Amino acid sequence: MRSVNTYVPILIAIIASVFLGSYLLENLGINYVSDGGSALLKIHLYTYIIFGMFTVLAMKFGPTWFCERLGSFNKIWWIAIFSLSFVIIYGYFRHGTSGMAYLINTFLAPMLFIPLLSSLDDFQKDKVINLISYLILLNSVIAIFEYLTGSRVVDIDFQAFSFFRSSALLTHPLNNALITASLGLLIFKRTLLPGFLYILITLLGLFAFGGRAALVIFSCMFILYCIPSGWKFITTGVRGDKRKIALFMFLGYFAFMFFVFIIVGSGITERIMSKLYIDGSASARIDVFFLFDQLTVSEWIFGASHRLLESIELYIGINVIENYFIGWIFTFGLMGTIPLSICVFLTLYYFAKNGDVASRLVVVTFMIVGLTNNSLTTKTPVLLLLFSVLYLNSVRKTQVNTY
């Protein structure tokens, strides 16, 4: 009964996190990321669902039940929660409800979501991973469609981009790229599509998003992931039905030809080929380090002053810090960055340590790609989806090893 009571709300929360992006909410008249509006509207629907279900379970079964369900992850979870709680309180006093909403949506909701996932049975856990796999696949397909047609599913105008970038469902193109690249290796086998076809669609999606770093890093990690299987195939071979293997190779050939057709025929590589040097977008990620020279000792500890935060464009040419770690230091100072880093990276370390090879590669992908944009300094469901897949994958791996 416990798992049945939480299963549907969990699915709704995941679907809402993907379909109800910030740009869509703004188009609907909800001041989700823009100034003004009620503070309650700054918190996403999926966060309210998670809070509601967590409160119900906590009141019904108590904290001891959560500790039992989380198992070895319990200590890490409590450390992360206490660290994040400190940052939320500090962020509220420093930036008001706006800063608090960002921390709640991006960090607190994913941490509270993990105990809810622990209440599911094995069948439901697999269904949750499958749902995320299909949602990311759909998002990539929409991105490819947007790029080929030059249109957008959600109306938004990016004047800063010299090339068209798909925005699909997950708001900003680079946020899309971060989520797609981070989750890819853990979910590409979880749909009815052949794994190689899922990867090809993912690569095309990353092309459409214009995330060069995400594309390169994901490709490298996928090659590393395939090396053991490829070596085994070359040296010892694999057992299988010859007809199925032949059909697999036949479909793979046409899928690869379709991939090449899209790459060459659509002009989707124009941005990649014409920007293989340090352009304005890439230099912004380097120039951001010069902002450290503007910080006083007090600002290093407590965060940059409002005057400095509002004049970032004067120093680096853009008004966005394209590095989440530097963004945290400017927003919260070391006072908030250290506990926030403990919350995120301690959790990722646990999943990497207790997960399989794919989980470790996913964590590395996320950490590297995340440093190339500012997605983690905005309201984003990336940690909600990433923590969910990593946790469920680690739990299923532990159960398999037990048996």
C-alpha positions, 0 to 999 in steps of 0.5 A: 500500500505504501508504494501504491500511494506514492507511485502516481504522484511520483509519475505526475511530479516527473512529468510536470518537471519536464513538460512544465518548463519555466518558459511555458509557465511564463507564457501562461502568465505565471511569473515563475522566473521573472520579477514580480508575482506571488512568492508561492508561484516561484515554486514549481508544481512538482515541488509542491507534489513532492512536499505533499507526499513527503509530509504525508509519509513523514506524518504517517510512518515517522522519520525512522521509516525513511531511515530504514528505506534509505539503507546505507544512503541514510547518513549521506541523505541527512548530511545533505539535508542539514547542509542544504537547510543551512543554505536555504536559511542563509539564502532567504536572509540574503536574497529573500524568497526569490533565492529561497525558491531557487534552492527549494526547486533545484536542490531540496525537492530532489533530495526529498524525492529520493525517500519517496522513490524508496517506497516503490516496489521493484516493478514501479522503480523500473517503470519510473526509469522507463518513464524518464527514458521516454521523456528524454527521448521525446525531448530530443525528438522535439529538439531535432524537429525544432532545428529542422523546421526552425520553429519552437514548441514553446514560444521564446526568443533567444536574441543572444544566439547567432545560430538557432538552438532548440529549446524543446521542453526543458527551457534553455538549450544548454539546460537541455544539453546538460540533462540529456548528456548527463542521463544518456548512458543510464537510460538508453537501454530502457525503451523499446528502441534499440540502444544504438538508435537511442544514442543516435537520437541523443547525439542529434538532440545535442547537436540541435541544442548547440551544446558543444561541450555536452556533445563532445563529453557525452561522445567520449564517455559513451566510447569509454562505456563501449570499450569493455563490450567491444573488446569482448566482442572482438576477442571472444565473441558473443552468444546470440541468434544469427538472425537477430544479430543480422537484423540488428546490423541491418537496422543499425546500418540504416539508422547510421545512414539516416544519422549521416543524412540529418547531419550533412543534409540539414546543415545542423553542423554549421555552428559546430564547423564554423565555431571550432575556435575560441568564440565569444561563447567559449571565451565567456567561460574563461573570462568568468574567472576574472570576476574573482579579482573583483571580490573583497574578502567579505564578499568571498565569505558572504557573497558578492554585493548587489552592486557587483552582481548587477555590474557583471556585464561590465567585466565579462561582456555578458550578464550571466556567469557561465559556471555554476560553482563561480555563480554559487560563490558570487551568490552565497559566498563560501558560507553557502557554497561549501554546504551546498557543494557538500549536499550535491557532490557528497550525494553524487559521490555515493551514487558513483561509489555504489553504482555501476560503470555507467553511473560513474561515467554519468557523474563525471559527465554531469560535473564536467558539462555542468561547469560549462554553463549556468544551469545549476544557478537557475531553477532546473529539474536536472538534479531531480531527474539525475538523482532519481535515475542514479538512486534507482540504478544503485538500488537495483544493482544492490538487489542484484548483487544480494541475490 
